[in-house]
Amino acid sequence: MINHKDITVVVQGPVQTFQDRAQEPGITKKCLESVRSQLPGSRIILSTWPSQDLSGLDYDELVISEDPGPNVRFLKSDGNPQYFNNNRQIVSTREGLKKVSTRYAIKLRSDNFLTGNSFIELQQKYPNRSKSHCFLNERVVVANVFTRQYAKGFRVPFHLSDFFYFGLTEDLLALWDLELFPDAMDSETDRENVLFDGFATDCTQAFWVRALQKFDSSIYINGLLDNSPENLEISEQCFANNLVIASPADLGLGLCQKFLGTARISRTKGQCAQWQHWEWQEIYRRYCDPDFPKAPASVKANLFLKRLVHVHPVKLETIVKLYKNRRSSESGGIK
């Protein structure tokens, strides 16, 4: 078992409402206190922005980075910029991880918290790996929140959550030591309907794919639904060989209020579109350990029925929208 003293937790992000980023009051204090409670003896690095109110916060090291500001990965079809906080997440995560001196590290959002430490056991629980698309030195444990298997009713590849990462420090750095996204500027070539086939690549897909390209430059997707059989197969192999995907309850992660209650990701429709831990175990068995037990048929049937009701009907809406978008684009109109 990994000793808590060998773990550094990088708590990254704002500690209060920061420019256009709202923050639940007191959530970062709760986050830091949860680390002390669930991982006694571990080290905490708070990686945040200038001019934050740090009073009452318990951490071991502070990393302050200049705010890169919101980035524009693409222009909307009407030519207006679509703003993201991708570069902010890269900077606060990357600069915090660079200060880690322990063997293992955690990337934890400043608006989430720990409810346990089961992720330590999960990280060591699945020892078998295959040679194909095995890039990291050890597995990294991630949350299934926003690790989607389905989006807009269709299977999607490489849709990995950016909420929580636990593994070797060198592996987390490999995943998060990324170049910043350049801003889209050309109103003709940088529009969403020109850059992507259908819907724009999701932010979480973009992070994961850019990290994977360090190991295999041929990995590429052109849009959210670039779900060719080859892409789905490679995506599953990367998930099976490099990660452990588990629910917040299974790994010991608490979410802030905006992801609970009536939030889309907390409703049945959102939850059943995500990768389930047993589904990850199924691809682990397929690619890494053929002797690993299969999931019970009743569990599979239950999820199938939920997706039949909540996920698959969305396909028709998506097909109609894509058709209308193509017609509009071909006629020179605006999506």
N, C-alpha and C positions, 0 to 999 in steps of 0.2 A: 504494500500500500504506500502511496506517495505521502511523504511527510508534509504537513502544512507549512513548515519552514522553507520548503523547496518551491513554494508557490508565491508569486506576486500577482496581485489583482490590479489591473489598470482600469480605473474608473474614468471613463472618457465622456466628454460632453459638457454642456453648461450646467452650472449648479443653481441657476435661477433663470427667470425669464431673460432671454438674451436676444436683443434685436427682434427678429421675426420668429423666434423660437420660444413658444410658451413652455413653462415648466411647472409641474405640480409642486405647490409649496411644501418645503421640507423633505422632498423625495430623495435628494442627494444625501442629506444627513441620515435618513433611514437606510439608504444604500450602504453607506460607509459603516454604520453600526451593525448592519447585517453581516458584513464581511468579518468584523471583529468577533461576532457571535458564532458564525458558522465555520470560520477558518482561523481559530486562534493560533497565533504564531506566524501567520502569513504576513506579507508586506503589502502595503497599499500605496499605489501611485495615483494621485489625482491629476489627470491631464485635462486642462480646461483653457479658458480664454482670459484675456486681461480684464481688469476692472470688475471681477466677480466678487460678491460678498462671501468670504470664506470663513466668517466667524462661526464658531461652534462646530466646525467640521474636523473630523479625526482622520488624519492620513499621515503617512510616513515621509512622503516626498511629493513635491508639487512641481508640475511641468506646465508652464504657461507658453502658449504658442500664439503667434499673431493670427488673427482671424482671416482665413482666405476668402471669406464671404460666400454667398450663394453662387453656384455655378450654373451654366446653361449648357446642358448636353445637346440640346436641339431646340430649334424654333418650332412653335406650334404651326399648324397648317395655315393659319392666318398671318404668319410672320412675326407674331409676338413671342418673346422669350418664355421658355418654360424653366422655372427656377428649381434647383435642387440643393440639398445640403451634403452632396457627395464628398466634396473636397474638405468640408469641415470634419466629416467623420474620418476620412483618411488621415488628416493631419493630427487630430487629437488621439487617434488610436496609434498611429505610427510613431509619433514622438514619445508617447508614453511607453510603448513596447521597447523603444531603443534604450530606455533607462533601466530595464529589467536586468537583474544579475542572477536571478534564480533559474533553475533548470526548467521550471514550468511557469506558465502565465495564464491569466484569465483576462479576456476583454469583456468588460461589463459596462453597459450604458449607465450614465449617471442618473437616469430616471427609472431604473429597475433595481432589484435587490435580490439577495440570496434568502432562500427559505430552508436550505439544507446543503449537503455537499456530496450527494449521490453521484455527481458528475465525475468524481475521482474514481469511484469503482467502475463506472461505465467506460471510462477511458482505457482501463486495463482489461476489460472483460472480453474483448473480441480480438484475440491474438493473430488469427489467420488472415493472410492477405495474398492476393494473386500478383503476378508480375505486371499485368496490363493496367496502365493508368494508376500506378501506385507511386505517388509523388512525394508525400510527406514522410518524415522519419517515423512518426507515430500517428495514431489517430487523433483527431481533434473532435471534441464533443461540441455539438451545436444544438440550438433549440429548433423545434419544428414550427415555431411561430413565424409565419411568412416564408417557411420552407415549403413552397407550394409544389404539389404534383399536378394540380389543375389550375388553370386561370382562364376565365371567360369560357368555361365549359370544355376546354381542350387540355390535353397533356402538355406540359411545358418542361423544357430541359434547363438544368443549371440554375434553378430558382432557389437559391440558398439564403437563409436568414442571416441578418447582420447583427442580431441581438446579443448573442453570447457565444464565446469561443473559449475552450479550455484545452490546452495541450502543451507540447514542448514550446518554449519561448522562440526557438529558431523557426519552428513551423508557423507560429502565429505571425512572426515577422515576415516570413515568406508570403503569407496571405495578405498582409496589410501594408507592407512597404511598397506602396504603389505610387506611380506618378499621378499628379493631379489631372483631372479632366480639363482639357482646354475648352474655352467658351465658344459655342457656335456663334457665327457672325454673319455668314452669307445668307441673305433672305431667299436665295434661289436653291442653293445646294444643301443647306443645313436644316431644312424643314423636316419635320417628322415624317411626312408622307413621301419624301424623297429619300431620306436616309434609311428607312426601315420598310420591310415588307409587312404591311399591316400595322400592328401596334408597336410602339417603341419598346426596346429592351428595358426590362425593369431594372431599377437601381441595383437590387440585390443580385440579379443575374450579371450585371456589368461588373460588380466587384469580383465575383467568383470567377468569371470567365477571364478577366484580366490577370488574376492570380494564377489560374491554370495555364495561361499562355506562357508564363515563365518556364514551364516544364514541357509544354507541347504547343508550339506556335500555330499548329493547324486547327486548334480548337477555336470555334467561331460560331456566333449566331447573329442572324440579321432580323432582330425583332423578338418580341415576347413569345410569339407562337411559331418560332422556327423549329418545329418539332418533327423533323425528318426522323425516320427509324434510326439512322446512324447517330444523330445528335442525342436522341433519347437513350440509346445504348451506351454511348460514351459518358453521358451524364450519370447514368446509374453506376457505371464502373468507377467513376470518380467519387461518387457518394459512398459506394461500398468499400472502397480500398483506403480512403483517407479520412473518413468521418465516422461519428456515431450520432445519429439523429434521434432526439428524444423530446418528449413534451416537457414543459416547464415543471410540472409536478414530478416527473420521473427524474429530472436532473437537479432539481432544487432551485428553481428560478421564480422570483416573484415579479409581476408586471405592474407598471403604474396604471392609474385609473383609466387613462384614455384607451387602453387596450382591453378593458374589462367591461362587464355589463352589456350594454347594447351595442358596443363597438362591433363592426363587421367581422373582425377577426375572431371575436368571442362567440358569435352566433354559430349555430350548427352548420350553416352554409359555408362559413369561413373555415371552421375547424375541419370539416370533412374533405375540404380541398387540399389540406396540408398533408405532407408525409406523416404517417403514423410510425411510431417506434417499431411495431411489428412488421410494417412494410419495409422499413430499412433492414430489419433482421432477415426478411425474405431475400433481398438482394445480396445481403452478406452471405446467406446460405448458397445462393446461386453462383456468386463469383469467387467466394473466398473459402467457404466451409460447407461442403455438400452434406456433411453429417449433422449440421445444426438442425434442431427440431423445427418442423413446419408450424405455422400458426394454425390454431383451431379453425375448422370450417365455419363455425358459428360466428367467429370474429370477422372473418372475411365477408360472410353473407351480410352481416349487420352494416358494415361500411359500404358494401356494394349498394344496398338498398338506400342508404342515406345519400349517396352520390347520384343514384337514379332519380331521386326526388329533388335534390338541391343543386347539383352540379351539371349534369348532362343536359337538362332543358335549356341552359344558357347558350348551348352551342348554336341553336337556331338564331337567337338574337345576334350572336357574334357574326354568323354567316351573313345575315341581312345587313348588318352595319358595315362589314368589309365590302360587300357588294356595292352599297351606296357610296362608300368612300372612294372605291375605284372608279365608279361612274363619275363622281364629282371631280376626281383628279384628272381623268381622261378628257373631261370637257373644259378643264381649266378653271374649275370652280374651287371653292374653299371647303375643306372638310368641316 
